[in-house]
Amino acid sequence: MRKIDLKSVVWKEGKYYISQCLEVDISSFGKTKNEALVNLQDALELYFEDSPFPKKIEVKNPVIASIKLQYA
């Protein structure tokens, strides 16, 4: 079994914590940070279960940017 190290981010939205993988477009949630991360791990395991092992895209020095948007 191969292992890869995936990075994720967790934040609170309302009464839940959201966890999102930075290298794969998969996210999950939970009532606590730990629950959100455990649920994300489960989701990632299911995602990779039937898929060939992808090449990992390394995210180096990410920058959080703010974008102003006008809407009607």
N, C-alpha and C positions, 0 to 999 in steps of 0.2 A: 504494500500500500504506500503510495506517495503522499507526501505532506507538503503543503504550501502555507506560507504565512500571509494572511490577508489582513489588511488594515480596515478598520471601521470607525464610524463616528456615531455618537449617541447624543441625543438632545431631548429635552422635555417639550411636549406639545400638548397643552391641555392637561389632562390627568394621566397621560401615558408617556412613556419614553419610547422614542423612535431610534432604531439602530439601522445603519445603512453601510453596506460594504462599499469601499471606495474603488476597488478594482473590478467588481462584478456588479451589475445593476440589480441587486437584490436587497430588500429591506424587510424589517419586521418591527414588532412593538411589544411592549409589556408594561406591567404596572410599576416595575422597578428597573434600574439600569441593568442589573444582572439578568433579570427575566428577559429583557429586550435582547441582550446579547446571546443568551441561551437559545431563544427563538430564532435569532438570525443564524446561529450555527446550524440549527435543525433545517432551516430553509436552504442554506448553502449546501448541506449534505444531500438534500433531496434534489437540488438543482444539478449537482455534479454526479448524481447516482447513475444516470443513463447517458451522460455526456462524455465524450472524450476529454481528457485532461487538457484544458486550454493553456495557451501561453499566457503567463502572467504579465500584465502591463504594470510597470513600476511607476508609481506617482511620486515624483521628486519635487520637493519644495512647493506644495500646493499653496495657493493664495486664495483667500476668501475675498471676493469682490462684491461690491454693492452696485446695483444697476438701478438708475431712476427710470421710471416708466410713467407715462401719462396715459390715462384711459378715460373713456366717457362714462 
